[in-house]
C-alpha cells in the first residue's frame, strides 16, 4: 500500500504544479499574450508537442513547471508580448497561478466537508489542580477559545499550536463566553509543573461541536481555508524568529513522504483517500500563499516589481529596465533552486535514516 500512497503523493504534487501553470496559461490567453511553452516539470525534456504557437512539454524533474510567455524578460517587439501589456493584465497573469492553487484547495475542502455532520472548535475543558487563573477575570470551563496572542483559533487544534510557541511571558486570550467576546490581555499564564509534569500551562483544551447545516458548512469551509493560510504565515514567522529550523522544512520528497505516512496511518482505504486529499488541500493553499510572497523569481516578487514600476513612473517618469529585473529574478531563481536541492537532499537523507532504523 505504501507504493500506492507514494504514487498518490507524486500525482497530487504534479497536479498542483500543473494547475498553477494552467492558471498562468489561461490568464495569458485571456489577456491576449502569446505563450511559447507550457511545461510540467523542470530539467531535461521527456516529451513535447507543438500546437499552433505553443509547445506543450513534460520534463524530468517533478519539482516545478513553467509557462513561458513571449517577452517575459524584455520587449521582443511583438505587440502580444508580456512586457507591452498594462499593469492589470500583467497582475492578472502573475496572480492566476496562485488563484488556481487556492481554488483547488477550497474545492477539495468543500468536497470533504460536504458529508460532515459537525465541526469542532477549541474550548476550555478544565484545569489542573492549583491552576491560578480560573474565574470570571480569567478563564472558565466552557469558554470557546477565539484568539491566542492575536492568532485566530478557527478549528480544533489551533490553540495547542499557538500555546506551544508562546514565549512563556503571558498570553493574550480572546474567548466566547455566554455568547459574548471576552478579552484577556497579557494573562499571566506561565508554564509550570502540573499533574507531575513540567512545562505545562495547567489548562485543558477540549473540543466544542458545532452541528453541520448548510450555512455552518460553508462557514467552516472558509474557516479551514483561512486556517491553512494562517498556518503558512505562522510557520514563516516562527522560522524567522528561529523557533523552527530549516531541518523542519520539507521539499517535494518530504511532502510525498508525509503523504505516505498519512496514508499508512489511516484505518481504511477511504480514510486514507480523505486524509491524503485533505493534506493535498493544505499543500495547494500553502503553494498559493508562498508564491505570492514578494520574493524575486516567485510570482509575488514579479508583482512587487510591477508596483515598483508604477512608483518609478510616478516619481521619475521612467520604468525600471527589464534587464535589471530579469537579472534579479535569475539570481534569486538560482538561489531558490539551490535551497530546494539542499532541502531535497535533507529529505532523502531522512528517508534513508528511517529505512535503516
C-alpha positions as CSV (number, residue, x, y, z in Angstrom):
1,X,0.0,0.0,0.0
2,X,2.9,2.4,0.7
3,X,3.8,2.4,-3.0
4,X,0.2,3.4,-3.9
5,X,0.5,6.3,-1.4
6,X,3.8,7.4,-3.0
7,X,2.2,7.4,-6.4
8,X,-0.8,9.4,-5.0
9,X,1.6,11.9,-3.4
10,X,3.5,12.3,-6.7
11,X,0.3,12.7,-8.6
12,X,-1.1,15.4,-6.2
13,X,2.2,17.3,-6.3
14,X,2.3,17.1,-10.1
15,X,-1.4,18.1,-10.3
16,X,-0.8,21.2,-8.2
17,X,2.1,22.3,-10.3
18,X,0.1,21.7,-13.5
19,X,-2.9,23.6,-12.3
20,X,-0.7,26.5,-11.1
21,X,0.9,26.8,-14.6
22,X,-2.5,26.3,-16.2
23,X,-3.7,29.4,-14.3
24,X,-0.9,31.5,-15.9
25,X,-1.6,29.9,-19.3
26,X,-5.4,30.6,-19.3
27,X,-4.9,34.1,-18.0
28,X,-2.3,34.8,-20.6
29,X,-4.6,33.5,-23.3
30,X,-7.5,35.5,-21.9
31,X,-5.4,38.7,-21.9
32,X,-4.1,38.1,-25.5
33,X,-0.5,37.3,-24.5
34,X,1.5,34.8,-26.6
35,X,2.5,31.6,-24.8
36,X,5.7,30.0,-26.2
37,X,5.8,26.9,-24.0
38,X,3.7,25.3,-21.3
39,X,5.8,22.8,-19.3
40,X,5.1,20.5,-16.4
41,X,8.3,19.7,-14.5
42,X,11.8,21.1,-14.8
43,X,15.1,19.9,-16.4
44,X,15.6,17.6,-19.3
45,X,12.8,17.3,-21.8
46,X,10.9,14.0,-21.9
47,X,8.0,14.8,-24.3
48,X,6.7,17.7,-26.2
49,X,4.0,18.6,-28.7
50,X,3.5,21.8,-30.6
51,X,0.0,23.1,-31.3
52,X,-0.2,26.4,-33.0
53,X,2.1,28.9,-31.4
54,X,2.6,27.0,-28.1
55,X,4.8,24.0,-27.3
56,X,3.4,21.7,-24.6
57,X,6.1,19.7,-22.8
58,X,6.8,17.3,-19.9
59,X,10.2,17.4,-18.2
60,X,12.1,15.0,-16.0
61,X,12.1,16.7,-12.5
62,X,8.6,17.0,-10.9
63,X,9.7,20.0,-8.8
64,X,8.1,22.8,-10.7
65,X,7.0,23.9,-14.1
66,X,6.7,27.0,-16.2
67,X,4.6,28.9,-18.6
68,X,7.0,30.7,-21.0
69,X,5.4,34.0,-22.2
70,X,6.6,35.9,-25.2
71,X,8.6,38.9,-24.0
72,X,8.6,37.8,-20.4
73,X,12.0,39.2,-19.6
74,X,12.2,42.0,-22.2
75,X,10.4,43.7,-25.1
76,X,10.7,41.5,-28.2
77,X,8.8,43.8,-30.5
78,X,5.7,41.6,-30.6
79,X,2.6,43.5,-29.7
80,X,1.4,40.4,-27.8
81,X,4.4,40.1,-25.6
82,X,4.0,40.2,-21.9
83,X,6.2,43.3,-21.4
84,X,3.9,45.5,-23.5
85,X,0.8,44.7,-21.5
86,X,-0.7,47.1,-19.0
87,X,-0.4,46.8,-15.2
88,X,-3.7,44.9,-14.6
89,X,-3.2,42.4,-17.4
90,X,0.3,41.6,-16.0
91,X,-1.1,41.4,-12.5
92,X,-3.9,39.0,-13.5
93,X,-1.5,36.7,-15.4
94,X,1.0,36.6,-12.5
95,X,-1.6,36.1,-9.8
96,X,-3.6,33.5,-11.7
97,X,-1.4,30.5,-10.8
98,X,-1.8,31.1,-7.0
99,X,-5.5,31.7,-7.5
100,X,-5.9,28.3,-9.2
101,X,-4.0,26.6,-6.3
102,X,-6.2,28.3,-3.8
103,X,-9.3,27.4,-5.8
104,X,-8.2,23.7,-5.9
105,X,-7.6,23.7,-2.2
106,X,-11.0,25.2,-1.4
107,X,-12.7,22.7,-3.8
108,X,-11.1,19.7,-2.0
109,X,-12.1,21.1,1.4
110,X,-15.6,21.6,0.2
111,X,-15.9,18.0,-1.1
112,X,-14.6,16.6,2.2
113,X,-16.8,18.9,4.4
114,X,-19.9,18.2,2.3
115,X,-20.5,14.9,4.2
116,X,-19.6,16.2,7.7
117,X,-22.2,16.1,10.4
118,X,-20.4,18.5,12.7
119,X,-17.3,20.7,13.1
120,X,-15.1,21.2,16.2
121,X,-13.5,24.3,17.8
122,X,-11.2,24.7,20.8
123,X,-12.9,25.0,24.1
124,X,-11.6,25.2,27.7
125,X,-12.4,21.8,29.1
126,X,-11.0,22.1,32.6
127,X,-7.9,22.9,34.7
128,X,-5.2,21.1,36.6
129,X,-5.1,21.3,40.4
130,X,-3.6,24.5,41.5
131,X,-4.3,26.4,38.3
132,X,-4.4,30.1,39.5
133,X,-6.4,31.8,36.7
134,X,-9.8,30.2,36.9
135,X,-12.7,32.6,37.3
136,X,-14.6,35.5,35.7
137,X,-11.4,37.6,35.5
138,X,-9.5,34.6,33.9
139,X,-10.6,31.5,32.1
140,X,-13.7,29.5,32.8
141,X,-14.7,26.0,31.8
142,X,-16.8,26.1,28.6
143,X,-15.1,29.2,27.2
144,X,-14.7,28.8,23.4
145,X,-11.2,30.0,22.5
146,X,-11.4,32.7,19.8
147,X,-7.8,34.0,19.7
148,X,-4.4,33.4,21.3
149,X,-1.7,36.0,21.1
150,X,-3.6,37.6,18.2
151,X,-3.9,34.4,16.2
152,X,-7.4,33.2,15.3
153,X,-8.3,29.7,16.5
154,X,-10.6,28.7,13.7
155,X,-10.6,24.9,14.4
156,X,-9.8,22.3,16.9
157,X,-6.0,22.0,17.5
158,X,-5.1,25.7,16.8
159,X,-4.9,26.6,20.5
160,X,-2.4,23.8,21.2
161,X,-0.2,25.0,18.3
162,X,-0.2,28.7,19.4
163,X,0.4,27.9,23.1
164,X,3.3,25.6,22.1
165,X,5.2,28.6,20.6
166,X,4.2,31.1,23.3
167,X,7.3,32.7,24.9
168,X,6.1,31.9,28.4
169,X,5.8,35.6,29.3
170,X,2.0,35.7,29.5
171,X,-0.8,35.0,26.9
172,X,-3.4,37.2,25.3
173,X,-6.7,35.4,25.1
174,X,-10.0,36.2,23.5
175,X,-12.8,33.8,24.4
176,X,-16.5,33.5,23.7
177,X,-18.4,33.2,27.0
178,X,-22.2,33.1,27.1
179,X,-22.3,34.4,23.5
180,X,-20.1,37.4,24.2
181,X,-16.4,38.0,23.5
182,X,-14.2,38.4,26.5
183,X,-10.7,39.9,26.0
184,X,-8.0,38.9,28.5
185,X,-4.8,40.8,27.8
186,X,-1.4,39.6,29.0
187,X,-3.0,36.8,31.1
188,X,-0.2,35.6,33.5
189,X,-0.4,32.0,32.2
190,X,3.0,30.6,32.7
191,X,4.5,27.2,32.2
192,X,4.9,25.2,35.4
193,X,4.6,21.8,37.0
194,X,1.0,20.4,36.8
195,X,-0.1,16.8,37.4
196,X,3.6,15.9,38.0
197,X,4.7,17.2,34.5
198,X,6.9,20.2,33.9
199,X,6.4,22.8,31.2
200,X,2.6,22.7,31.2
201,X,0.2,25.6,31.4
202,X,-2.3,23.7,33.6
203,X,-5.0,24.4,31.0
204,X,-7.0,21.5,29.5
205,X,-8.3,22.2,26.0
206,X,-11.1,20.2,24.6
207,X,-13.5,20.5,21.6
208,X,-16.9,22.1,21.2
209,X,-19.0,20.6,18.5
210,X,-20.9,22.8,16.0
211,X,-23.7,20.8,14.2
212,X,-23.4,20.9,10.4
213,X,-26.0,22.9,8.5
214,X,-25.6,24.3,5.0
215,X,-24.6,27.7,6.4
216,X,-22.2,26.3,9.0
217,X,-20.6,24.0,6.4
218,X,-20.0,27.0,4.1
219,X,-18.6,28.9,7.1
220,X,-16.2,26.1,8.1
221,X,-15.0,25.6,4.5
222,X,-14.0,29.3,4.7
223,X,-12.5,28.8,8.2
224,X,-10.5,25.8,7.1
225,X,-9.1,27.8,4.1
226,X,-8.2,30.7,6.3
227,X,-6.7,28.4,8.9
228,X,-4.4,26.9,6.2
229,X,-3.4,30.4,5.1
230,X,-2.7,31.4,8.7
231,X,-0.6,28.3,9.3
232,X,1.7,29.4,6.5
233,X,2.2,32.9,7.9
234,X,2.6,31.5,11.5
235,X,5.2,29.0,10.3
236,X,7.1,31.7,8.4
237,X,7.2,33.9,11.5
238,X,8.4,31.1,13.7
239,X,11.1,30.3,11.1
240,X,12.3,34.0,11.1
241,X,12.3,34.0,14.9
242,X,14.4,30.9,15.0
243,X,11.7,28.8,16.7
244,X,11.6,26.5,13.7
245,X,14.8,25.3,11.9
246,X,15.4,24.7,8.2
247,X,15.6,21.0,9.2
248,X,11.8,21.1,9.6
249,X,11.2,22.5,6.1
250,X,10.1,19.9,3.5
251,X,10.6,19.8,-0.2
252,X,8.8,17.6,-2.8
253,X,10.4,14.4,-1.4
254,X,9.4,15.3,2.1
255,X,5.9,16.1,1.1
256,X,5.4,12.8,-0.7
257,X,6.9,11.0,2.2
258,X,4.5,12.7,4.6
259,X,1.5,11.9,2.4
260,X,2.7,8.2,2.5
261,X,2.8,8.4,6.3
262,X,-0.7,9.9,6.4
263,X,-2.0,7.1,4.2
264,X,-0.3,4.3,6.2
265,X,-1.7,5.7,9.5
266,X,-5.3,5.6,8.2
267,X,-7.5,2.8,9.2
268,X,-9.3,2.2,5.9
269,X,-8.7,3.0,2.3
270,X,-11.5,5.6,2.3
271,X,-9.9,7.3,5.3
272,X,-6.5,7.3,3.6
273,X,-8.0,8.8,0.5
274,X,-9.7,11.5,2.5
275,X,-6.7,12.3,4.7
276,X,-4.3,12.5,1.7
277,X,-6.8,14.7,-0.2
278,X,-7.0,17.0,2.9
279,X,-3.2,17.2,3.1
280,X,-3.2,17.9,-0.6
281,X,-5.5,20.9,0.1
282,X,-3.1,22.2,2.7
283,X,-0.2,22.0,0.2
284,X,-2.3,23.7,-2.5
285,X,-3.1,26.6,-0.3
286,X,0.4,26.7,1.0
287,X,1.7,27.0,-2.6
288,X,-0.8,29.8,-3.3
289,X,0.4,31.8,-0.3
290,X,4.1,31.1,-0.8
291,X,4.1,32.0,-4.5
292,X,2.6,35.5,-3.7
293,X,5.4,36.4,-1.3
294,X,7.4,39.4,-2.6
295,X,10.5,37.4,-3.3
296,X,12.1,37.7,-6.8
297,X,11.7,34.7,-9.0
298,X,8.3,34.0,-7.4
299,X,5.0,35.3,-8.7
300,X,4.8,37.7,-5.8
301,X,8.2,39.1,-6.5
302,X,7.2,39.9,-10.0
303,X,4.0,41.6,-8.8
304,X,6.3,43.6,-6.4
305,X,8.3,44.7,-9.4
306,X,5.1,45.8,-11.1
307,X,4.4,48.0,-8.1
308,X,7.9,49.3,-8.2
309,X,7.5,50.2,-11.9
310,X,4.3,52.1,-11.2
311,X,6.0,54.0,-8.4
312,X,9.1,54.7,-10.5
313,X,6.9,56.1,-13.3
314,X,5.1,58.4,-10.9
315,X,8.2,59.7,-9.3
316,X,10.8,59.6,-12.1
317,X,8.7,59.3,-15.2
318,X,10.6,56.1,-16.2
319,X,10.3,52.3,-15.7
320,X,12.9,50.0,-14.1
321,X,14.7,48.4,-17.1
322,X,13.6,44.9,-17.7
323,X,17.2,43.6,-17.9
324,X,17.7,44.5,-14.2
325,X,14.5,42.8,-13.2
326,X,15.5,39.8,-15.2
327,X,18.9,39.7,-13.6
328,X,17.5,39.8,-10.1
329,X,14.9,37.2,-10.9
330,X,17.5,34.9,-12.4
331,X,19.8,35.2,-9.4
332,X,17.0,34.5,-7.0
333,X,15.8,31.6,-9.1
334,X,19.3,30.0,-8.9
335,X,19.3,30.6,-5.1
336,X,15.8,29.1,-4.7
337,X,16.8,26.1,-6.8
338,X,19.9,25.6,-4.6
339,X,17.8,25.8,-1.5
340,X,15.3,23.3,-3.0
341,X,18.2,21.0,-3.8
342,X,19.5,21.2,-0.2
343,X,16.0,20.5,1.3
344,X,15.6,17.6,-1.1
345,X,18.9,16.1,-0.1
346,X,17.9,16.5,3.5
347,X,14.6,14.8,2.8
348,X,16.3,11.9,1.0
349,X,18.8,11.5,3.9
350,X,15.9,11.4,6.4
351,X,14.2,8.7,4.3
352,X,17.4,6.6,4.3
353,X,17.7,7.0,8.1
354,X,14.2,5.9,8.6
355,X,14.8,2.9,6.4
356,X,17.9,1.9,8.3
357,X,16.3,2.3,11.8
